[in-house]
Amino acid sequence: MSPAMTPARSRYDAVMIGGGHNGLVAAAMLGKAGKSVLLLEGSDAIGGMAASREFHPGFRTAIPHLLYQLHPAVSRALRLHRHGLRLAAADLPTIAFRQEGGTLALGDSRGAGDAGADLLAFRQRLARFARALAPALARTPPRLRTRDLESLATLGRLALGVRWLGREEMRELLRVIGMNVADLVEENFADPTIKAAIALDAVIGNAMGPRSPNTVYTLLYRLAGKTGHRAGAIALPKGSMAAVAEAMAAAARAAGVEILTGTSAARILVKDGRSAGVVLPDGGEIASDLVLSSADPRRTFLEILGPAALDTNFVRRARSWRDRGTTGKLHLALNGLPAALAGAPARYLLPGTLATLERAFDSLKYGDLPERPPIEIAIPSLADPSAAPAGKHLLSAIVQYVPYRLAEGDWSNRRTGFVETLLGTLEAHIPGLRAQILAQEFLTPADIERMTGASGGHWHHGEIALDQVWMLRPQPGMARYATPVPGLYLCGAGAHPGGGITGLAGYNAARQAIADGRTKERSRP
Ligand SMILES: Cc1cc2nc3c(=O)[nH]c(=O)nc-3n(C[C@H](O)[C@H](O)[C@H](O)COP(=O)(O)OP(=O)(O)OC[C@H]3O[C@@H](n4cnc5c(N)ncnc54)[C@H](O)[C@@H]3O)c2cc1C
């Protein structure tokens, strides 16, 4: 790690802990509001999980690989296009490998490929439902018992979005939103590959099987973003997902934010019961009345702040927050592409069937490795030459249902066997793949935790489950981003509305902190 840099000043209006994409968005919003902001990123690169890495000479990747959730409110506010964000592919089609062999083209955001009109109609309906929820995701969750105008406005927008659907669609949304995704797809489709592909999109990143409650909600959450003006479109940014973070960092710098990498916040300073700044690893103090943390809730509350500043109930809940990651990442440096992958850029899925998905989830529950791992594949180098040396290709694969901790053995003696399972599964659908491999790496959730600092290596910094979303994220009573320590806010994926490259937690938290500051100003005698 490079030596820590020194901040230019000893006091700022706001200090941001963490330079993942949410920290960058929040810092930019605060800077645009005229605040002096210092952003401290513990690692050597900005971007957090979306930071760029060279895993083999010339092969660059990040942990997230596809852009589909970026919220238009964030792109607009930060003018990400003006700060260099470009898409290498704007609307990738999805192709599913069938369990029994062969493929099924599932189309892109505008068509359903070979899967037909039923899938298109189903997608369009889900897109309408997601659109009804989307405006409320870009706001602080409302207080339940309140008359404050902001909360009423959020509830009003949500109600209006749902009402706009019309009576029949509104009833249908209310019927399906609490359902599990398996029941929903069973109602609508006969084809086992279509059912499993939709279910995989609903469960990916969470410790949930297709029959787990609230998996229709997780699917709608995934669909609520809009990339390149198209809802439901799956994009590949030029320069990998790191380019999204770089555009956000450029917006932050343009707004006057000072960004220091290789510099951790060792501790949050609390004076007279309020956050008063941060302590650097060398013991130096940076004073600020406003501190925001985009680190995950467990790290923020139990390590950087520390339990002494919190009441016992809060600490108990923070300890039982569910944030054990469920997804691994496989990267392959390829000499060339086998025929099955050599067409136009696409997202490929190996979803199996609803039954194999549910069984793989069972393995996860018992700390075991799935026999048939569900996989999502992207080949960024097909659309973006910067991902791999000329003529070579990068295969980036997300593997769902990889336990954080194994019930038997550990990753040091199970890794090789599991990578063998993965390569065997891939080779069965993509003949000739193994012969093209120049280098490979497999990252478990524990590796992702070590590399990124996100507790459990969890996709969302904590499950998107009914008891951990909206007004309950990350704890009842603190969904308004403010923590029990006045002046300290949470603004990463562990805050509302959750993870994925959306930028929303950072956007909402900064706006809330600015609004709270104004209220405080007004109420001063
Ligand atoms: C395997 C996997 C695949 C994924 N694929 C996708 C995908 O394809 N598309 C998608 O949209 N999403 C994907 N995601 C989810 C997405 O990557 C995350 O939800 C998102 O990056 C979280 O961003 P964040 O800014 O909230 O937090 P993070 O990216 O975790 O950033 C937090 C930052 O805080 C820093 N930090 C922590 N403690 C300190 C400290 N004390 N001092 C200073 N800095 C500190 C960390 O170093 C880090 O940079 C994936 C996640 C995983 C695990």
The ligand as an ORCA input file, in Angstrom:
! r2SCAN-3c Opt
* xyz 0 1
  C     -19.479    -10.786     -6.531
  C     -20.250     -9.504     -6.702
  C     -20.682     -9.119     -7.960
  C     -21.406     -7.940     -8.136
  N     -21.832     -7.611     -9.405
  C     -22.560     -6.479     -9.592
  C     -22.947     -6.093    -10.914
  O     -22.618     -6.754    -11.913
  N     -23.672     -4.947    -11.046
  C     -24.034     -4.171     -9.965
  O     -24.712     -3.146    -10.150
  N     -23.648     -4.512     -8.697
  C     -22.918     -5.629     -8.489
  N     -22.474     -5.950     -7.231
  C     -22.833     -5.068     -6.098
  C     -22.020     -3.771     -6.047
  O     -20.667     -4.018     -6.390
  C     -22.074     -3.154     -4.623
  O     -23.395     -3.140     -4.131
  C     -21.564     -1.725     -4.644
  O     -20.296     -1.671     -5.270
  C     -21.458     -1.159     -3.209
  O     -20.966      0.167     -3.293
  P     -20.733      1.061     -1.989
  O     -20.129      2.327     -2.454
  O     -21.985      1.151     -1.199
  O     -19.703      0.233     -1.088
  P     -18.232     -0.316     -1.395
  O     -18.016     -0.432     -2.838
  O     -18.062     -1.526     -0.536
  O     -17.293      0.849     -0.851
  C     -17.022      1.077      0.516
  C     -15.647      1.718      0.591
  O     -15.344      2.069      1.946
  C     -13.952      1.889      2.143
  N     -13.690      1.833      3.588
  C     -14.150      0.913      4.485
  N     -13.708      1.218      5.720
  C     -12.972      2.361      5.613
  C     -12.257      3.178      6.534
  N     -12.217      2.884      7.840
  N     -11.601      4.279      6.072
  C     -11.626      4.609      4.756
  N     -12.271      3.852      3.826
  C     -12.961      2.752      4.252
  C     -13.652      0.600      1.404
  O     -12.254      0.475      1.121
  C     -14.506      0.804      0.156
  O     -13.756      1.453     -0.863
  C     -21.714     -7.106     -7.023
  C     -21.246     -7.461     -5.755
  C     -20.515     -8.647     -5.580
  C     -20.034     -9.005     -4.210
*
